[in-house]
Amino acid sequence: MPTGKGCSASDPDGHTGCFADLNSPLSKGPPTKSHTSLFISMNTPSAGTLELEHDLKPSELPRHVAIIMDGNGRWAQMRGRKRIWGHHQGADSVREVARAGRELGIGVLTLYAFSEENWSRPRAEVSALMGLLGRYLDREKDELKERGIKFRVIGRWDKLPSAIQKKIRDVAALTSDNEDMVLNLALSYSSRSEIVNAARILAQKCADGSMAPGDINEEVFANHLYTAGLPDPDLLIRTSGEQRISNFLLWQISYTELVMSPVLWPDFRKENFVDALKEYRRRQRRFGRTGDQVHSEGGAG
């Protein structure tokens, strides 16, 4: 975790952001490939309560789920309310999905909360969002600790108000020993900026002689991203029916399954989350192989 102001002192390689333990068992796994699968979900929200622990087997679950939480503003406007009201209601979805992920045994949950591009929104909305973030951190820190969830932030959160930066550091420190799930909030995040930052660090290492250009490969490059030490997402969910990646984890999702849900984020609950996980279970993840090869090797990918 960074010490002092912002993120500049957070990592010996010069990363900005908060990072998982590079020795975490979550970093183990097959090499990353380079293909993406798309699914457009046309299902409406499911009714009733599901017994999550009995519906999906641990072996069928993704290790890392990333979510683009979209539709808060539209949800509020459809009800004649200000956009920020939708963000307040969306915080309930964050809580419910995080709890469901922990109950199911998801290893990493990454939530796209605020992009670098979002700084261009009206000043009043940005200020309200920062206030909402601060209240979320205050309210959820004890539950995160009790549920064994390690809290992290990725992105240029050194741009956030200093009071919010302090809350982030405090919650991350409080939960630093937790091992049951990693919760990443992407704040002031831009994937292109992340990639440029990694390239700049590597260029500097080559310039000062601590690394040769020939030493750079995909693994080395990935270890200079904000998500260093974590597995790439197996599943990316976007809510609200939009079909864009929006500058999110561009390097990391090269072989991620995509589920686009029509449900607006404030209405997205654990049953919708489970629906997306069931769709993931139905996928055949071939990693460049043929379907026949996957079957002959005894798995779905």
N, C-alpha and C positions, 0 to 999 in steps of 0.2 A: 504494500500500500504506500501511496505517496506520503511524504512527511512535509509539513510546512504548507505554503500556499500552492494551490493548483496541483498540477500533475507533473511538473517539470522534473521533480526529483524522484519520480516513482520507479524508475527502472534504470539499471546501469547501461543499457543499450540506448537510452534516450527515448523510449516510448512515452507517449502521453496517454493516460487512461489508467484503469485499474485492471489487474491481471490475476489470473488463476495460478495456482502453484504449478510450476513446470514439472514437478515430480508426481502430480496427481495421476491416479490410475485412469482417470477419464481421458488422458491424452493418449492412451494406448489404443491401437486399433488398426484396421487395414488402411493402406495408403489412399489418399484422396484421388478421385477420378475427375473426369471433366465432361459431365453430361447432366442435363436437368430434365425432370419429368413434370408435366403439368396436369392438374386435375381441377376442373371447374365444378364445385359443389352447388347443386341446385336445390339442396334440401332446406326446408324451413326448420326453425329451432325445434328440437325434440321436446316432448312433454314428459313430465314425471322425473323421478330421481333414479339414477342408475347405481347399481352396486359396482363401483369402479374396480375394486380389487378382485372381483370375480369375472369380469368381462374381458380382460386383456391379460395375456400372459407376459411376464417380464421379458421373455425372449422375443416377443413380437413388437416391443416398444422401441422407439428411437432413443438413442442416448442423449441427443441434443435437439431440442425444439426451439425454433425461432419464430416470433410472431410480429407482424406489422399490424399494430393496433389502430385500425382506421375506422372512421365514421362517427367519432364523438360529436363533432360540430354539426354534422347533418342530422344526427339523431335528435339533438336539442332543437334545431331549427324546424324540424318536422313537427315538433310539439309546441312551437311558438315561443321558445325560450332562447336565451343567449347561448352562444357556442360553449362558453366555459361551463355551463351547467352539464353539458354532455361529458366534458372531461371529468367532472366530479363523479358522475354516474359510472364512467368508465373505470374509475379507481376500484369500484366494487368487483368489476370483472377481473382486474389484475389480481386482487386478493383471492378470488375463487379459483382462477386458473392456476395460480401459484400453489394453492393448497392441493388442488387436484394433481398437479405434477408431482408434488412431494408424496402424496398418497400412492400414486401409481409407480413411483420409482424412477421418474425421469431424472437423468443425471444433471442436465444443464437446460435452463430455460432462459432464453434471451429475448427481451421485449424492447421493441423500437419505440421509445417514449418521446424523443425530441431530436429532430435532425438539425444539422447546421443550417439548412435552408429555412427551418422554422423561425430563425431569428428575424426573418423578413416579415413576419406576421405583425398585425397591429400591436403597438407597444403595450396597450392595456391587456391584450390577450396573453402576451408573453409574460407580463408581470403576474397575471393571475395564475398562469401555469407554474411559474416558479413557486408561488405561494402554495399551490396544491401539492407540488413535489415535496416541499418542506414539511407540510402536514402529514403527507403519506409516510415519510421517513420517521417522523416522531411517533406516529400511530402504530406502525408495523414492526418497528425494530425489536420489540420484546417477543412478538410471535415468531419472527424470523429466527431469533436466537433459540427459542423453545422448540421449534420444529426442525432444527438442524440444518437450516438453509444458510448458505454462505452468500453474502451480498457483495456484488461487484458492479462497477460502472465501466463502460467502454465509451470512448469518444473524447472530445476536447472539453472535458468538464471543467478545465481551468477557466473557461469563459463564463461559467455560471456565477451567480452572486456569491460572495465570500461566505455568507451565512449558510448557503446551501452546500458549498464545498465542505464546510466544517461538519455538517450533518452527515454527508456522505462518508467522510473519513471516520466519524464516530460509529456509524452503523457497520461499516466494513470491519472496523477493529473489533466491535462487539461480536460479530459473527465469524471472525477469521478462523476459528478452530472448528467450525461446523463442516460436516462432510457428507450429509445426506443428499443435498442438491445445491447447485450453484445457480443463483438468480442474477443474471446480468441485465442491468438497465443501460440501453444505448442512449446517451444524453449528449447533445451537441455533436451528434455522430454523422460522419460522412465517409462512406466506403472509399470513394476516390481519394479523399484527404488521407485516410488511413494507409492506402497503398502508396501514395506519394511520400508519406512520412517514412514508411519502411524503406522505400528506395533511397531516400535521402540519407538515412542512417547507414545503409549498406555502402552507398557511394562514399560517405565520409570515412568508413572503415577501410575501404580500398585506397582512398587518397592518403590516409595516414600510415598505410602499410600493415595494419592489423589483420587484413583479409585480402586475399587475391580474388579478382573477378571470377576465376575458375572455380572458386569455392562456393559460389552462390548457386543454389538449386532451389527447388520448390519447398523443401523442408526448411532450409535456412531462411528463405523469404517469409514463410508462414510464421516462423518463430520471432519475426520482427513486427508482426501485426498485433493489434490490441488484444486479440483472442489467443495469443500464444499459450500453448499448453492445454488448450481445450480441443475436443474433437470437433470437426466441422459439423454443422447442422445436418441431421438426417431428414428433417421435415421443416418446411417453412409454411406457415399459415398466414394468409392475409385476409382480414375481414372487410366487410362493406361492399363486396362484389367488384372492387377495382382489380385490375390485372396488370399491375406494375411492381417492379422490385424497389423502385424509389431510392436508389443509391444505398442499399442495405446489404452488407456482407457479400459484396460482389465476388471477392476471391473465394470466400468460404463456402458458397452455395453451388460450386461448380458441379456437384453431383447430388444435389438435394432434391427431394420430392416436394412438389408444390401443391398446396391445397388452397384454393381461393373460395372463401365462404361468403355468401351474400349477406350474412348476419352483421349488422352494425355492432361495433365493439361494445357499447353499453349493454347490448342484449346477449352478448357472447358469454355463455356459462359453461359449466363443466360438462354438460351433456353435449354441447357443440364441440368442445375440446375432444371428448371421447369419440365423437363422430369422425373428426379429422384423424385421430389415431387409428380408428378402424379402417379408414380409407388407406392410410399408410400401410397397414397390415396386408391389405389386398394387393399392394404393388409388388411387382417382380423386379428387384433391383439387380440389374445384370452387370453393371460396371464394365461395359464394353464387350461382355461375352454374349453368346446367343442364349435364347431361352432353353434350348436343349442342354447346353453346357451347365446352366444353373441347376436344372433338374437332375442331371447326372451326378452333380456334386452334392446333391441332397439338401438344397436349401432354396430360399426365395431371394437370395441376394445377400 
